[in-house]
């Protein structure tokens, strides 16, 4: 029982010390200005009775009496501690109105980075440093980028960004703000009528280019077709010119043998007769002169009497 009571007493004392006394001591130490903790990317500016007592920029634990002396114990009671965000910030200004050298109304979108460089100047030299910096950037865009040639304004954005940054940086440093990168992100036309005219011109140009491509393709096809037809005509003409020579050489070889020549021409004659579709009458051969009775016997009908009879050799 005694050991249990000792254990419960030790557990209760530990709980009171760890969860009540330690947080209370820490809170009292911060409240009375004994120490403070500066987080990463922040800055503490202490002011007392209207004057700056000190600035803490290094992250970590800081013992205030060692930095500010006895005034550290009353700074939280009669003074003020301002915590500033020292991290890099970004902002984008949309469609800043400028005019080109040709008089075209243009809009320019500017993206820029900024960060606090001097905490004291940031707090006391300007009531609204961010708004003042944005107004300064906007005015610099209008001053430095107006009356530029339209082609240069649409193409050369790097030089425009450098010109705006060089214009804004000296003034921003006086307010405790450091201007980082500046980039002209967008350049566009602000007049809706001009935009429609440009779109119409672009569409007409695309149609012209498309028509030119189609016409060029048709011309190329015509050239290829005409070339092929010309070469084919030349080849057919050459073949037509060579054909008599080839037939003559073949007939010359055939005429060497009399029987082969006669048989060939007889076959050709019969082929021509059969392909002509004419009516043919065969007359039997006989030793007696009976040509007229044979013709009468083989006479065709009345509807075909006008047909010219043909006599084939041989029987």
NUTORFI-580299 format. One record per residue (C-alpha): residue in three letters; chain; x, y, z. Coordinates in nm, 3 decimals. Example, Ala and Ser with C-alpha at 12.3 -4.5 7.8 and 13.67 -1.06 7.14 Angstrom:
REM residues 2
resn: Ala, chain: A, px: 1.230, py: -0.450, pz: 0.780
resn: Ser, chain: A, px: 1.367, py: -0.106, pz: 0.714
//
This chain:
REM residues 315
resn: Unk, chain: A, px: 0.000, py: 0.000, pz: 0.000
resn: Unk, chain: A, px: 0.284, py: 0.234, pz: 0.082
resn: Unk, chain: A, px: 0.452, py: 0.174, pz: -0.253
resn: Unk, chain: A, px: 0.125, py: 0.239, pz: -0.436
resn: Unk, chain: A, px: 0.081, py: 0.568, pz: -0.252
resn: Unk, chain: A, px: 0.438, py: 0.665, pz: -0.339
resn: Unk, chain: A, px: 0.379, py: 0.579, pz: -0.703
resn: Unk, chain: A, px: 0.057, py: 0.780, pz: -0.720
resn: Unk, chain: A, px: 0.224, py: 1.075, pz: -0.547
resn: Unk, chain: A, px: 0.519, py: 1.068, pz: -0.788
resn: Unk, chain: A, px: 0.282, py: 1.041, pz: -1.088
resn: Unk, chain: A, px: 0.074, py: 1.333, pz: -0.962
resn: Unk, chain: A, px: 0.380, py: 1.548, pz: -0.898
resn: Unk, chain: A, px: 0.516, py: 1.469, pz: -1.243
resn: Unk, chain: A, px: 0.184, py: 1.555, pz: -1.404
resn: Unk, chain: A, px: 0.161, py: 1.885, pz: -1.216
resn: Unk, chain: A, px: 0.521, py: 1.974, pz: -1.299
resn: Unk, chain: A, px: 0.508, py: 1.871, pz: -1.666
resn: Unk, chain: A, px: 0.162, py: 1.993, pz: -1.764
resn: Unk, chain: A, px: 0.099, py: 2.283, pz: -1.525
resn: Unk, chain: A, px: 0.418, py: 2.433, pz: -1.381
resn: Unk, chain: A, px: 0.636, py: 2.417, pz: -1.694
resn: Unk, chain: A, px: 0.377, py: 2.579, pz: -1.930
resn: Unk, chain: A, px: 0.304, py: 2.837, pz: -1.660
resn: Unk, chain: A, px: 0.669, py: 2.925, pz: -1.622
resn: Unk, chain: A, px: 0.712, py: 2.947, pz: -2.000
resn: Unk, chain: A, px: 0.405, py: 3.171, pz: -2.034
resn: Unk, chain: A, px: 0.523, py: 3.398, pz: -1.749
resn: Unk, chain: A, px: 0.871, py: 3.416, pz: -1.900
resn: Unk, chain: A, px: 0.731, py: 3.529, pz: -2.235
resn: Unk, chain: A, px: 0.480, py: 3.766, pz: -2.073
resn: Unk, chain: A, px: 0.744, py: 3.944, pz: -1.868
resn: Unk, chain: A, px: 0.991, py: 3.959, pz: -2.153
resn: Unk, chain: A, px: 1.250, py: 3.718, pz: -2.025
resn: Unk, chain: A, px: 1.283, py: 3.535, pz: -2.357
resn: Unk, chain: A, px: 1.116, py: 3.496, pz: -2.698
resn: Unk, chain: A, px: 1.127, py: 3.250, pz: -2.989
resn: Unk, chain: A, px: 1.173, py: 3.380, pz: -3.344
resn: Unk, chain: A, px: 1.039, py: 3.139, pz: -3.604
resn: Unk, chain: A, px: 1.193, py: 3.073, pz: -3.944
resn: Unk, chain: A, px: 1.102, py: 3.340, pz: -4.201
resn: Unk, chain: A, px: 0.980, py: 3.594, pz: -3.945
resn: Unk, chain: A, px: 1.116, py: 3.905, pz: -3.777
resn: Unk, chain: A, px: 1.028, py: 4.065, pz: -3.437
resn: Unk, chain: A, px: 1.034, py: 4.444, pz: -3.408
resn: Unk, chain: A, px: 1.006, py: 4.578, pz: -3.050
resn: Unk, chain: A, px: 0.892, py: 4.934, pz: -2.989
resn: Unk, chain: A, px: 0.875, py: 5.109, pz: -2.650
resn: Unk, chain: A, px: 0.734, py: 5.455, pz: -2.587
resn: Unk, chain: A, px: 0.728, py: 5.540, pz: -2.957
resn: Unk, chain: A, px: 1.086, py: 5.435, pz: -3.037
resn: Unk, chain: A, px: 1.233, py: 5.116, pz: -3.178
resn: Unk, chain: A, px: 1.391, py: 4.914, pz: -2.899
resn: Unk, chain: A, px: 1.537, py: 4.642, pz: -3.115
resn: Unk, chain: A, px: 1.492, py: 4.403, pz: -3.407
resn: Unk, chain: A, px: 1.531, py: 4.026, pz: -3.389
resn: Unk, chain: A, px: 1.580, py: 3.863, pz: -3.732
resn: Unk, chain: A, px: 1.773, py: 3.545, pz: -3.653
resn: Unk, chain: A, px: 1.545, py: 3.243, pz: -3.593
resn: Unk, chain: A, px: 1.574, py: 3.064, pz: -3.258
resn: Unk, chain: A, px: 1.559, py: 3.135, pz: -2.883
resn: Unk, chain: A, px: 1.653, py: 3.489, pz: -2.772
resn: Unk, chain: A, px: 1.705, py: 3.608, pz: -2.409
resn: Unk, chain: A, px: 1.560, py: 3.958, pz: -2.416
resn: Unk, chain: A, px: 1.742, py: 4.106, pz: -2.110
resn: Unk, chain: A, px: 2.071, py: 4.015, pz: -2.275
resn: Unk, chain: A, px: 1.965, py: 4.202, pz: -2.591
resn: Unk, chain: A, px: 1.767, py: 4.499, pz: -2.459
resn: Unk, chain: A, px: 1.868, py: 4.526, pz: -2.094
resn: Unk, chain: A, px: 1.616, py: 4.600, pz: -1.816
resn: Unk, chain: A, px: 1.368, py: 4.745, pz: -2.072
resn: Unk, chain: A, px: 1.294, py: 4.391, pz: -2.185
resn: Unk, chain: A, px: 1.085, py: 4.327, pz: -1.871
resn: Unk, chain: A, px: 0.838, py: 4.606, pz: -1.950
resn: Unk, chain: A, px: 0.839, py: 4.598, pz: -2.330
resn: Unk, chain: A, px: 0.545, py: 4.357, pz: -2.344
resn: Unk, chain: A, px: 0.350, py: 4.564, pz: -2.089
resn: Unk, chain: A, px: 0.409, py: 4.918, pz: -2.217
resn: Unk, chain: A, px: 0.546, py: 4.852, pz: -2.565
resn: Unk, chain: A, px: 0.462, py: 4.643, pz: -2.868
resn: Unk, chain: A, px: 0.612, py: 4.347, pz: -3.050
resn: Unk, chain: A, px: 0.533, py: 4.332, pz: -3.425
resn: Unk, chain: A, px: 0.594, py: 4.004, pz: -3.605
resn: Unk, chain: A, px: 0.672, py: 4.051, pz: -3.977
resn: Unk, chain: A, px: 0.671, py: 3.785, pz: -4.248
resn: Unk, chain: A, px: 1.008, py: 3.802, pz: -4.424
resn: Unk, chain: A, px: 0.932, py: 3.539, pz: -4.686
resn: Unk, chain: A, px: 0.920, py: 3.613, pz: -5.057
resn: Unk, chain: A, px: 0.577, py: 3.726, pz: -5.178
resn: Unk, chain: A, px: 0.430, py: 3.741, pz: -5.529
resn: Unk, chain: A, px: 0.168, py: 3.955, pz: -5.697
resn: Unk, chain: A, px: 0.016, py: 3.989, pz: -6.043
resn: Unk, chain: A, px: -0.120, py: 4.312, pz: -6.191
resn: Unk, chain: A, px: -0.366, py: 4.246, pz: -6.472
resn: Unk, chain: A, px: -0.415, py: 4.445, pz: -6.791
resn: Unk, chain: A, px: -0.224, py: 4.766, pz: -6.727
resn: Unk, chain: A, px: -0.338, py: 5.009, pz: -7.001
resn: Unk, chain: A, px: -0.070, py: 5.134, pz: -7.241
resn: Unk, chain: A, px: -0.066, py: 5.254, pz: -7.602
resn: Unk, chain: A, px: 0.172, py: 5.135, pz: -7.869
resn: Unk, chain: A, px: 0.362, py: 5.363, pz: -8.103
resn: Unk, chain: A, px: 0.097, py: 5.300, pz: -8.369
resn: Unk, chain: A, px: -0.181, py: 5.403, pz: -8.127
resn: Unk, chain: A, px: -0.317, py: 5.056, pz: -8.055
resn: Unk, chain: A, px: -0.467, py: 5.025, pz: -7.704
resn: Unk, chain: A, px: -0.281, py: 4.743, pz: -7.532
resn: Unk, chain: A, px: -0.305, py: 4.574, pz: -7.195
resn: Unk, chain: A, px: 0.002, py: 4.437, pz: -7.012
resn: Unk, chain: A, px: -0.005, py: 4.190, pz: -6.724
resn: Unk, chain: A, px: 0.295, py: 4.218, pz: -6.490
resn: Unk, chain: A, px: 0.401, py: 3.955, pz: -6.235
resn: Unk, chain: A, px: 0.657, py: 4.054, pz: -5.972
resn: Unk, chain: A, px: 0.816, py: 3.929, pz: -5.650
resn: Unk, chain: A, px: 0.874, py: 4.128, pz: -5.331
resn: Unk, chain: A, px: 1.018, py: 4.079, pz: -4.984
resn: Unk, chain: A, px: 1.082, py: 4.295, pz: -4.678
resn: Unk, chain: A, px: 1.441, py: 4.418, pz: -4.670
resn: Unk, chain: A, px: 1.426, py: 4.678, pz: -4.385
resn: Unk, chain: A, px: 1.164, py: 4.599, pz: -4.115
resn: Unk, chain: A, px: 1.185, py: 4.944, pz: -3.953
resn: Unk, chain: A, px: 1.138, py: 5.130, pz: -4.282
resn: Unk, chain: A, px: 0.858, py: 4.890, pz: -4.375
resn: Unk, chain: A, px: 0.668, py: 4.975, pz: -4.054
resn: Unk, chain: A, px: 0.725, py: 5.348, pz: -4.023
resn: Unk, chain: A, px: 0.810, py: 5.501, pz: -4.363
resn: Unk, chain: A, px: 0.494, py: 5.397, pz: -4.549
resn: Unk, chain: A, px: 0.147, py: 5.322, pz: -4.418
resn: Unk, chain: A, px: 0.074, py: 5.074, pz: -4.702
resn: Unk, chain: A, px: 0.399, py: 4.947, pz: -4.855
resn: Unk, chain: A, px: 0.233, py: 4.671, pz: -5.058
resn: Unk, chain: A, px: -0.024, py: 4.904, pz: -5.213
resn: Unk, chain: A, px: 0.241, py: 5.168, pz: -5.279
resn: Unk, chain: A, px: 0.466, py: 4.914, pz: -5.446
resn: Unk, chain: A, px: 0.177, py: 4.791, pz: -5.666
resn: Unk, chain: A, px: 0.096, py: 5.150, pz: -5.764
resn: Unk, chain: A, px: 0.464, py: 5.215, pz: -5.835
resn: Unk, chain: A, px: 0.487, py: 4.907, pz: -6.057
resn: Unk, chain: A, px: 0.170, py: 5.007, pz: -6.243
resn: Unk, chain: A, px: 0.300, py: 5.361, pz: -6.302
resn: Unk, chain: A, px: 0.637, py: 5.226, pz: -6.415
resn: Unk, chain: A, px: 0.465, py: 5.000, pz: -6.669
resn: Unk, chain: A, px: 0.272, py: 5.294, pz: -6.812
resn: Unk, chain: A, px: 0.577, py: 5.525, pz: -6.819
resn: Unk, chain: A, px: 0.836, py: 5.285, pz: -6.960
resn: Unk, chain: A, px: 0.627, py: 5.070, pz: -7.196
resn: Unk, chain: A, px: 0.404, py: 5.331, pz: -7.360
resn: Unk, chain: A, px: 0.476, py: 5.439, pz: -7.720
resn: Unk, chain: A, px: 0.675, py: 5.125, pz: -7.795
resn: Unk, chain: A, px: 0.648, py: 4.970, pz: -8.144
resn: Unk, chain: A, px: 0.373, py: 4.710, pz: -8.152
resn: Unk, chain: A, px: 0.598, py: 4.435, pz: -8.290
resn: Unk, chain: A, px: 0.858, py: 4.494, pz: -8.018
resn: Unk, chain: A, px: 0.587, py: 4.503, pz: -7.751
resn: Unk, chain: A, px: 0.452, py: 4.165, pz: -7.863
resn: Unk, chain: A, px: 0.792, py: 3.994, pz: -7.897
resn: Unk, chain: A, px: 1.057, py: 4.142, pz: -7.669
resn: Unk, chain: A, px: 0.917, py: 4.085, pz: -7.318
resn: Unk, chain: A, px: 1.251, py: 4.035, pz: -7.143
resn: Unk, chain: A, px: 1.369, py: 4.388, pz: -7.217
resn: Unk, chain: A, px: 1.032, py: 4.526, pz: -7.104
resn: Unk, chain: A, px: 1.059, py: 4.336, pz: -6.774
resn: Unk, chain: A, px: 1.410, py: 4.469, pz: -6.713
resn: Unk, chain: A, px: 1.298, py: 4.826, pz: -6.784
resn: Unk, chain: A, px: 1.012, py: 4.804, pz: -6.534
resn: Unk, chain: A, px: 1.236, py: 4.654, pz: -6.263
resn: Unk, chain: A, px: 1.502, py: 4.923, pz: -6.309
resn: Unk, chain: A, px: 1.232, py: 5.189, pz: -6.273
resn: Unk, chain: A, px: 1.072, py: 5.048, pz: -5.957
resn: Unk, chain: A, px: 1.365, py: 4.912, pz: -5.752
resn: Unk, chain: A, px: 1.517, py: 5.240, pz: -5.617
resn: Unk, chain: A, px: 1.184, py: 5.368, pz: -5.482
resn: Unk, chain: A, px: 1.084, py: 5.036, pz: -5.327
resn: Unk, chain: A, px: 1.410, py: 5.017, pz: -5.130
resn: Unk, chain: A, px: 1.321, py: 5.342, pz: -4.953
resn: Unk, chain: A, px: 1.001, py: 5.180, pz: -4.819
resn: Unk, chain: A, px: 1.182, py: 4.875, pz: -4.685
resn: Unk, chain: A, px: 1.057, py: 4.656, pz: -4.968
resn: Unk, chain: A, px: 1.297, py: 4.473, pz: -5.197
resn: Unk, chain: A, px: 1.164, py: 4.411, pz: -5.546
resn: Unk, chain: A, px: 1.259, py: 4.070, pz: -5.686
resn: Unk, chain: A, px: 1.199, py: 3.936, pz: -6.034
resn: Unk, chain: A, px: 0.964, py: 4.124, pz: -6.267
resn: Unk, chain: A, px: 0.810, py: 3.949, pz: -6.565
resn: Unk, chain: A, px: 0.575, py: 4.081, pz: -6.833
resn: Unk, chain: A, px: 0.347, py: 3.782, pz: -6.849
resn: Unk, chain: A, px: 0.075, py: 3.886, pz: -7.093
resn: Unk, chain: A, px: 0.037, py: 4.143, pz: -7.371
resn: Unk, chain: A, px: -0.307, py: 4.171, pz: -7.529
resn: Unk, chain: A, px: -0.536, py: 4.407, pz: -7.719
resn: Unk, chain: A, px: -0.797, py: 4.594, pz: -7.514
resn: Unk, chain: A, px: -1.023, py: 4.705, pz: -7.802
resn: Unk, chain: A, px: -1.286, py: 4.439, pz: -7.882
resn: Unk, chain: A, px: -1.339, py: 4.575, pz: -8.234
resn: Unk, chain: A, px: -0.966, py: 4.554, pz: -8.310
resn: Unk, chain: A, px: -0.959, py: 4.198, pz: -8.177
resn: Unk, chain: A, px: -1.242, py: 4.100, pz: -8.412
resn: Unk, chain: A, px: -1.066, py: 4.267, pz: -8.706
resn: Unk, chain: A, px: -0.743, py: 4.083, pz: -8.629
resn: Unk, chain: A, px: -0.933, py: 3.755, pz: -8.597
resn: Unk, chain: A, px: -1.101, py: 3.818, pz: -8.934
resn: Unk, chain: A, px: -0.764, py: 3.894, pz: -9.096
resn: Unk, chain: A, px: -0.613, py: 3.581, pz: -8.946
resn: Unk, chain: A, px: -0.906, py: 3.370, pz: -9.070
resn: Unk, chain: A, px: -0.879, py: 3.520, pz: -9.420
resn: Unk, chain: A, px: -0.505, py: 3.462, pz: -9.421
resn: Unk, chain: A, px: -0.554, py: 3.100, pz: -9.317
resn: Unk, chain: A, px: -0.808, py: 3.056, pz: -9.596
resn: Unk, chain: A, px: -0.565, py: 3.205, pz: -9.847
resn: Unk, chain: A, px: -0.286, py: 2.980, pz: -9.727
resn: Unk, chain: A, px: -0.516, py: 2.676, pz: -9.738
resn: Unk, chain: A, px: -0.632, py: 2.763, pz: -10.090
resn: Unk, chain: A, px: -0.274, py: 2.816, pz: -10.201
resn: Unk, chain: A, px: -0.175, py: 2.476, pz: -10.057
resn: Unk, chain: A, px: -0.469, py: 2.305, pz: -10.228
resn: Unk, chain: A, px: -0.393, py: 2.477, pz: -10.559
resn: Unk, chain: A, px: -0.027, py: 2.387, pz: -10.535
resn: Unk, chain: A, px: -0.122, py: 2.026, pz: -10.465
resn: Unk, chain: A, px: -0.358, py: 2.022, pz: -10.763
resn: Unk, chain: A, px: -0.084, py: 2.169, pz: -10.982
resn: Unk, chain: A, px: 0.162, py: 1.907, pz: -10.865
resn: Unk, chain: A, px: -0.092, py: 1.631, pz: -10.935
resn: Unk, chain: A, px: -0.158, py: 1.773, pz: -11.283
resn: Unk, chain: A, px: 0.216, py: 1.790, pz: -11.354
resn: Unk, chain: A, px: 0.264, py: 1.430, pz: -11.242
resn: Unk, chain: A, px: -0.043, py: 1.312, pz: -11.441
resn: Unk, chain: A, px: 0.060, py: 1.497, pz: -11.757
resn: Unk, chain: A, px: 0.414, py: 1.368, pz: -11.727
resn: Unk, chain: A, px: 0.290, py: 1.012, pz: -11.687
resn: Unk, chain: A, px: 0.051, py: 1.048, pz: -11.982
resn: Unk, chain: A, px: 0.327, py: 1.195, pz: -12.201
resn: Unk, chain: A, px: 0.565, py: 0.913, pz: -12.112
resn: Unk, chain: A, px: 0.290, py: 0.657, pz: -12.174
resn: Unk, chain: A, px: 0.210, py: 0.815, pz: -12.512
resn: Unk, chain: A, px: 0.576, py: 0.804, pz: -12.607
resn: Unk, chain: A, px: 0.597, py: 0.439, pz: -12.502
resn: Unk, chain: A, px: 0.282, py: 0.346, pz: -12.699
resn: Unk, chain: A, px: 0.408, py: 0.537, pz: -13.004
resn: Unk, chain: A, px: 0.739, py: 0.354, pz: -12.985
resn: Unk, chain: A, px: 0.556, py: 0.024, pz: -12.952
resn: Unk, chain: A, px: 0.330, py: 0.112, pz: -13.249
resn: Unk, chain: A, px: 0.635, py: 0.199, pz: -13.456
resn: Unk, chain: A, px: 0.816, py: -0.121, pz: -13.364
resn: Unk, chain: A, px: 0.509, py: -0.345, pz: -13.425
resn: Unk, chain: A, px: 0.541, py: -0.358, pz: -13.812
resn: Unk, chain: A, px: 0.907, py: -0.442, pz: -13.780
resn: Unk, chain: A, px: 0.835, py: -0.724, pz: -13.537
resn: Unk, chain: A, px: 0.549, py: -0.860, pz: -13.753
resn: Unk, chain: A, px: 0.759, py: -0.828, pz: -14.067
resn: Unk, chain: A, px: 1.041, py: -1.022, pz: -13.908
resn: Unk, chain: A, px: 0.798, py: -1.292, pz: -13.789
resn: Unk, chain: A, px: 0.631, py: -1.321, pz: -14.132
resn: Unk, chain: A, px: 0.970, py: -1.333, pz: -14.299
resn: Unk, chain: A, px: 1.067, py: -1.628, pz: -14.082
resn: Unk, chain: A, px: 0.732, py: -1.797, pz: -14.150
resn: Unk, chain: A, px: 0.753, py: -1.746, pz: -14.528
resn: Unk, chain: A, px: 1.069, py: -1.956, pz: -14.541
resn: Unk, chain: A, px: 0.851, py: -2.268, pz: -14.511
resn: Unk, chain: A, px: 0.580, py: -2.266, pz: -14.785
resn: Unk, chain: A, px: 0.345, py: -2.510, pz: -14.614
resn: Unk, chain: A, px: 0.359, py: -2.332, pz: -14.282
resn: Unk, chain: A, px: 0.293, py: -2.000, pz: -14.455
resn: Unk, chain: A, px: -0.011, py: -2.135, pz: -14.646
resn: Unk, chain: A, px: -0.153, py: -2.298, pz: -14.334
resn: Unk, chain: A, px: -0.109, py: -1.976, pz: -14.133
resn: Unk, chain: A, px: -0.284, py: -1.758, pz: -14.389
resn: Unk, chain: A, px: -0.564, py: -2.011, pz: -14.430
resn: Unk, chain: A, px: -0.618, py: -2.008, pz: -14.053
resn: Unk, chain: A, px: -0.616, py: -1.631, pz: -14.046
resn: Unk, chain: A, px: -0.869, py: -1.617, pz: -14.330
resn: Unk, chain: A, px: -1.101, py: -1.859, pz: -14.154
resn: Unk, chain: A, px: -1.063, py: -1.664, pz: -13.829
resn: Unk, chain: A, px: -1.156, py: -1.338, pz: -14.001
resn: Unk, chain: A, px: -1.459, py: -1.502, pz: -14.168
resn: Unk, chain: A, px: -1.581, py: -1.647, pz: -13.840
resn: Unk, chain: A, px: -1.532, py: -1.319, pz: -13.652
resn: Unk, chain: A, px: -1.706, py: -1.113, pz: -13.925
resn: Unk, chain: A, px: -2.051, py: -1.270, pz: -13.862
resn: Unk, chain: A, px: -2.125, py: -1.310, pz: -14.237
resn: Unk, chain: A, px: -2.343, py: -1.596, pz: -14.371
resn: Unk, chain: A, px: -2.134, py: -1.864, pz: -14.542
resn: Unk, chain: A, px: -2.259, py: -2.122, pz: -14.797
resn: Unk, chain: A, px: -2.049, py: -2.433, pz: -14.851
resn: Unk, chain: A, px: -2.073, py: -2.585, pz: -15.204
resn: Unk, chain: A, px: -1.963, py: -2.946, pz: -15.239
resn: Unk, chain: A, px: -1.694, py: -3.007, pz: -15.497
resn: Unk, chain: A, px: -1.778, py: -3.234, pz: -15.789
resn: Unk, chain: A, px: -1.630, py: -3.333, pz: -16.114
resn: Unk, chain: A, px: -1.949, py: -3.257, pz: -16.308
resn: Unk, chain: A, px: -2.042, py: -2.901, pz: -16.393
resn: Unk, chain: A, px: -2.350, py: -2.877, pz: -16.170
resn: Unk, chain: A, px: -2.284, py: -2.536, pz: -16.022
resn: Unk, chain: A, px: -2.624, py: -2.388, pz: -16.106
resn: Unk, chain: A, px: -2.832, py: -2.679, pz: -15.964
resn: Unk, chain: A, px: -2.617, py: -2.679, pz: -15.654
resn: Unk, chain: A, px: -2.670, py: -2.307, pz: -15.605
resn: Unk, chain: A, px: -3.047, py: -2.349, pz: -15.652
resn: Unk, chain: A, px: -3.053, py: -2.635, pz: -15.406
resn: Unk, chain: A, px: -2.859, py: -2.435, pz: -15.150
resn: Unk, chain: A, px: -3.056, py: -2.114, pz: -15.217
resn: Unk, chain: A, px: -3.149, py: -1.932, pz: -14.892
resn: Unk, chain: A, px: -3.496, py: -1.818, pz: -14.796
resn: Unk, chain: A, px: -3.662, py: -1.506, pz: -14.938
resn: Unk, chain: A, px: -3.554, py: -1.294, pz: -14.643
resn: Unk, chain: A, px: -3.190, py: -1.374, pz: -14.697
resn: Unk, chain: A, px: -3.168, py: -1.382, pz: -15.078
resn: Unk, chain: A, px: -2.970, py: -1.064, pz: -15.088
resn: Unk, chain: A, px: -2.694, py: -1.226, pz: -14.888
resn: Unk, chain: A, px: -2.383, py: -1.265, pz: -15.098
resn: Unk, chain: A, px: -2.276, py: -1.629, pz: -15.107
resn: Unk, chain: A, px: -1.918, py: -1.703, pz: -15.033
resn: Unk, chain: A, px: -1.725, py: -1.992, pz: -15.168
resn: Unk, chain: A, px: -1.457, py: -2.148, pz: -14.968
resn: Unk, chain: A, px: -1.180, py: -2.333, pz: -15.123
resn: Unk, chain: A, px: -1.141, py: -2.697, pz: -15.062
resn: Unk, chain: A, px: -1.489, py: -2.857, pz: -15.007
//
